[in-house]
Amino acid sequence: MIDDAEAASESATPGFAPSAFHEVIWSAAAAHWTTHQYRVAVREASEALTVHWKERLGRNDVTDTSFWQQTLSVGDPGPGKPKLVWPGPAEDQTAKSMRGGLAPLAGALNNLATGLNLTVRNVATHTRDELTEQEGMERLAAYSYFARLLDQCEIRRAEETEGT
């Protein structure tokens, strides 16, 4: 046992704890994860992230995929339709290592949200096929990373004019 413990401590394989995922993701997934319901854990985490941002932005008027597409699209926010925007001047080509300014990053975040909804959330919601622990972990990790990116974004709202 001592040899095993020493070998484990010297291992090049990093330790991994799903409890270190983004708080919104792990809070929604934990109860299902610990009972080995990996598909349900992924579904609940994906739903929780969308609900979290819909509530923060006051956008319960739109379906999930459309919400992400509108919220992360390029352009100015409209009345009642705030946007999440990567911080910094749009023309800054050196910040965050973005070639072409921040517009490509907005598109990438939009594509990531849409892709996760279509390939992970919808599959976890509309099928009954259980995921393996590895498959579930990978999907939760993708959502956790996405959640951390969103946390770095600024919320931009349309400017209100007097009388409106």
ROGULO-174948 format. One record per residue (C-alpha): residue number from 1; residue in three letters; x, y, z. Coordinates in Angstrom, 3 decimals. Layout:
N
<num NUM; residu Ala; u X; v Y; w Z> $
...
This chain:
164
<num 1; residu Met; u 0.000; v 0.000; w 0.000> $
<num 2; residu Ile; u 2.880; v 2.350; w 0.725> $
<num 3; residu Asp; u 4.362; v 1.611; w -2.694> $
<num 4; residu Asp; u 0.992; v 2.310; w -4.335> $
<num 5; residu Ala; u 0.616; v 5.593; w -2.454> $
<num 6; residu Glu; u 4.130; v 6.705; w -3.408> $
<num 7; residu Ala; u 3.566; v 5.736; w -7.028> $
<num 8; residu Ala; u 0.296; v 7.659; w -7.075> $
<num 9; residu Ser; u 1.934; v 10.774; w -5.640> $
<num 10; residu Glu; u 4.709; v 10.604; w -8.235> $
<num 11; residu Ser; u 2.345; v 10.001; w -11.129> $
<num 12; residu Ala; u 2.465; v 12.402; w -14.054> $
<num 13; residu Thr; u -1.317; v 12.138; w -14.344> $
<num 14; residu Pro; u -2.924; v 15.143; w -12.688> $
<num 15; residu Gly; u -5.673; v 14.664; w -10.163> $
<num 16; residu Phe; u -9.098; v 15.829; w -11.210> $
<num 17; residu Ala; u -12.114; v 16.769; w -9.127> $
<num 18; residu Pro; u -15.410; v 17.574; w -10.837> $
<num 19; residu Ser; u -16.302; v 19.642; w -7.781> $
<num 20; residu Ala; u -13.779; v 22.178; w -9.129> $
<num 21; residu Phe; u -16.018; v 22.856; w -12.147> $
<num 22; residu His; u -17.733; v 26.236; w -12.378> $
<num 23; residu Glu; u -20.142; v 26.645; w -9.462> $
<num 24; residu Val; u -23.293; v 26.836; w -11.595> $
<num 25; residu Ile; u -22.315; v 23.688; w -13.479> $
<num 26; residu Trp; u -21.300; v 21.546; w -10.514> $
<num 27; residu Ser; u -24.179; v 22.693; w -8.290> $
<num 28; residu Ala; u -26.667; v 21.491; w -10.886> $
<num 29; residu Ala; u -24.818; v 18.273; w -11.719> $
<num 30; residu Ala; u -23.598; v 17.075; w -8.313> $
<num 31; residu Ala; u -26.659; v 15.233; w -7.014> $
<num 32; residu His; u -27.041; v 13.264; w -10.253> $
<num 33; residu Trp; u -23.327; v 12.719; w -10.694> $
<num 34; residu Thr; u -22.922; v 11.087; w -7.299> $
<num 35; residu Thr; u -25.692; v 8.600; w -8.178> $
<num 36; residu His; u -23.995; v 7.826; w -11.519> $
<num 37; residu Gln; u -26.721; v 9.456; w -13.623> $
<num 38; residu Tyr; u -24.230; v 11.152; w -15.898> $
<num 39; residu Arg; u -26.626; v 12.029; w -18.720> $
<num 40; residu Val; u -29.029; v 13.695; w -16.298> $
<num 41; residu Ala; u -26.139; v 15.518; w -14.612> $
<num 42; residu Val; u -25.071; v 16.959; w -17.970> $
<num 43; residu Arg; u -28.624; v 17.927; w -18.865> $
<num 44; residu Glu; u -29.187; v 19.653; w -15.538> $
<num 45; residu Ala; u -25.873; v 21.525; w -15.765> $
<num 46; residu Ser; u -26.611; v 22.763; w -19.283> $
<num 47; residu Glu; u -30.095; v 23.898; w -18.288> $
<num 48; residu Ala; u -28.784; v 25.579; w -15.133> $
<num 49; residu Leu; u -26.268; v 27.670; w -17.073> $
<num 50; residu Thr; u -28.913; v 28.884; w -19.479> $
<num 51; residu Val; u -31.363; v 29.651; w -16.678> $
<num 52; residu His; u -28.619; v 31.461; w -14.747> $
<num 53; residu Trp; u -27.877; v 33.810; w -17.639> $
<num 54; residu Lys; u -31.504; v 34.241; w -18.699> $
<num 55; residu Glu; u -32.327; v 35.370; w -15.168> $
<num 56; residu Arg; u -29.326; v 37.703; w -14.962> $
<num 57; residu Leu; u -30.254; v 39.296; w -18.268> $
<num 58; residu Gly; u -34.035; v 39.201; w -17.831> $
<num 59; residu Arg; u -34.531; v 37.163; w -21.015> $
<num 60; residu Asn; u -37.208; v 34.564; w -20.341> $
<num 61; residu Asp; u -38.878; v 35.531; w -23.618> $
<num 62; residu Val; u -36.848; v 33.326; w -25.945> $
<num 63; residu Thr; u -35.863; v 29.683; w -26.466> $
<num 64; residu Asp; u -32.472; v 28.526; w -25.227> $
<num 65; residu Thr; u -30.552; v 28.333; w -28.500> $
<num 66; residu Ser; u -32.013; v 31.625; w -29.719> $
<num 67; residu Phe; u -31.136; v 33.195; w -26.369> $
<num 68; residu Trp; u -27.460; v 32.340; w -26.797> $
<num 69; residu Gln; u -27.432; v 33.376; w -30.444> $
<num 70; residu Gln; u -28.960; v 36.777; w -29.639> $
<num 71; residu Thr; u -27.015; v 37.359; w -26.430> $
<num 72; residu Leu; u -23.627; v 36.569; w -27.963> $
<num 73; residu Ser; u -24.172; v 38.082; w -31.411> $
<num 74; residu Val; u -22.113; v 40.963; w -32.747> $
<num 75; residu Gly; u -23.722; v 44.384; w -32.627> $
<num 76; residu Asp; u -25.413; v 46.639; w -30.147> $
<num 77; residu Pro; u -27.944; v 45.384; w -27.625> $
<num 78; residu Gly; u -31.569; v 46.222; w -28.257> $
<num 79; residu Pro; u -34.223; v 47.310; w -25.777> $
<num 80; residu Gly; u -34.849; v 44.387; w -23.425> $
<num 81; residu Lys; u -32.150; v 42.365; w -25.195> $
<num 82; residu Pro; u -28.843; v 42.824; w -23.358> $
<num 83; residu Lys; u -25.708; v 41.208; w -24.683> $
<num 84; residu Leu; u -22.653; v 39.552; w -23.222> $
<num 85; residu Val; u -19.533; v 41.089; w -24.710> $
<num 86; residu Trp; u -15.874; v 40.253; w -24.236> $
<num 87; residu Pro; u -14.289; v 43.230; w -22.458> $
<num 88; residu Gly; u -12.040; v 45.669; w -24.269> $
<num 89; residu Pro; u -12.165; v 47.913; w -27.306> $
<num 90; residu Ala; u -13.591; v 46.112; w -30.338> $
<num 91; residu Glu; u -10.684; v 47.262; w -32.541> $
<num 92; residu Asp; u -7.977; v 46.056; w -30.121> $
<num 93; residu Gln; u -6.101; v 43.354; w -32.005> $
<num 94; residu Thr; u -3.550; v 42.668; w -29.293> $
<num 95; residu Ala; u -5.824; v 42.134; w -26.301> $
<num 96; residu Lys; u -6.551; v 38.517; w -25.551> $
<num 97; residu Ser; u -4.447; v 37.440; w -28.555> $
<num 98; residu Met; u -7.306; v 38.036; w -30.966> $
<num 99; residu Arg; u -6.397; v 38.618; w -34.588> $
<num 100; residu Gly; u -8.935; v 40.884; w -36.239> $
<num 101; residu Gly; u -10.203; v 42.440; w -33.023> $
<num 102; residu Leu; u -12.862; v 41.115; w -30.705> $
<num 103; residu Ala; u -15.561; v 40.477; w -33.308> $
<num 104; residu Pro; u -14.169; v 36.988; w -34.112> $
<num 105; residu Leu; u -14.285; v 36.126; w -30.398> $
<num 106; residu Ala; u -17.965; v 37.139; w -30.222> $
<num 107; residu Gly; u -18.652; v 34.822; w -33.129> $
<num 108; residu Ala; u -16.664; v 32.037; w -31.521> $
<num 109; residu Leu; u -18.569; v 32.350; w -28.224> $
<num 110; residu Asn; u -21.836; v 32.342; w -30.154> $
<num 111; residu Asn; u -20.782; v 29.215; w -32.060> $
<num 112; residu Leu; u -19.613; v 27.526; w -28.861> $
<num 113; residu Ala; u -22.961; v 28.192; w -27.150> $
<num 114; residu Thr; u -24.954; v 26.997; w -30.144> $
<num 115; residu Gly; u -22.743; v 23.951; w -30.590> $
<num 116; residu Leu; u -22.996; v 22.945; w -26.945> $
<num 117; residu Asn; u -26.774; v 23.340; w -27.040> $
<num 118; residu Leu; u -27.159; v 21.269; w -30.181> $
<num 119; residu Thr; u -24.569; v 18.555; w -29.553> $
<num 120; residu Val; u -24.648; v 18.193; w -25.771> $
<num 121; residu Arg; u -27.777; v 19.657; w -24.203> $
<num 122; residu Asn; u -30.248; v 18.439; w -26.843> $
<num 123; residu Val; u -28.764; v 14.947; w -26.903> $
<num 124; residu Ala; u -28.795; v 14.701; w -23.103> $
<num 125; residu Thr; u -32.379; v 15.981; w -23.027> $
<num 126; residu His; u -33.949; v 14.022; w -25.881> $
<num 127; residu Thr; u -32.313; v 10.608; w -25.553> $
<num 128; residu Arg; u -32.303; v 8.035; w -22.800> $
<num 129; residu Asp; u -28.873; v 6.591; w -23.610> $
<num 130; residu Glu; u -26.722; v 6.807; w -20.503> $
<num 131; residu Leu; u -23.295; v 8.399; w -20.743> $
<num 132; residu Thr; u -20.154; v 6.861; w -19.376> $
<num 133; residu Glu; u -18.422; v 8.714; w -16.578> $
<num 134; residu Gln; u -15.740; v 9.857; w -19.041> $
<num 135; residu Glu; u -18.307; v 11.114; w -21.562> $
<num 136; residu Gly; u -20.172; v 12.967; w -18.846> $
<num 137; residu Met; u -16.978; v 14.489; w -17.450> $
<num 138; residu Glu; u -15.938; v 15.780; w -20.866> $
<num 139; residu Arg; u -19.327; v 17.380; w -21.456> $
<num 140; residu Leu; u -19.410; v 18.996; w -18.023> $
<num 141; residu Ala; u -15.875; v 20.287; w -18.568> $
<num 142; residu Ala; u -16.955; v 21.931; w -21.824> $
<num 143; residu Tyr; u -19.837; v 23.660; w -20.050> $
<num 144; residu Ser; u -17.622; v 24.684; w -17.149> $
<num 145; residu Tyr; u -15.122; v 26.294; w -19.508> $
<num 146; residu Phe; u -17.923; v 28.069; w -21.354> $
<num 147; residu Ala; u -19.359; v 29.316; w -18.038> $
<num 148; residu Arg; u -15.975; v 30.739; w -17.023> $
<num 149; residu Leu; u -15.688; v 32.550; w -20.360> $
<num 150; residu Leu; u -19.145; v 34.055; w -19.868> $
<num 151; residu Asp; u -18.162; v 35.257; w -16.398> $
<num 152; residu Gln; u -15.426; v 37.345; w -18.015> $
<num 153; residu Cys; u -17.864; v 39.070; w -20.361> $
<num 154; residu Glu; u -19.452; v 42.444; w -19.744> $
<num 155; residu Ile; u -23.205; v 42.858; w -19.765> $
<num 156; residu Arg; u -24.208; v 45.570; w -22.216> $
<num 157; residu Arg; u -27.708; v 46.960; w -22.256> $
<num 158; residu Ala; u -29.391; v 49.327; w -24.701> $
<num 159; residu Glu; u -29.235; v 52.909; w -23.517> $
<num 160; residu Glu; u -32.568; v 54.018; w -22.195> $
<num 161; residu Thr; u -33.797; v 57.397; w -23.394> $
<num 162; residu Glu; u -35.948; v 59.713; w -21.316> $
<num 163; residu Gly; u -39.626; v 58.967; w -21.618> $
<num 164; residu Thr; u -39.187; v 55.278; w -22.454> $
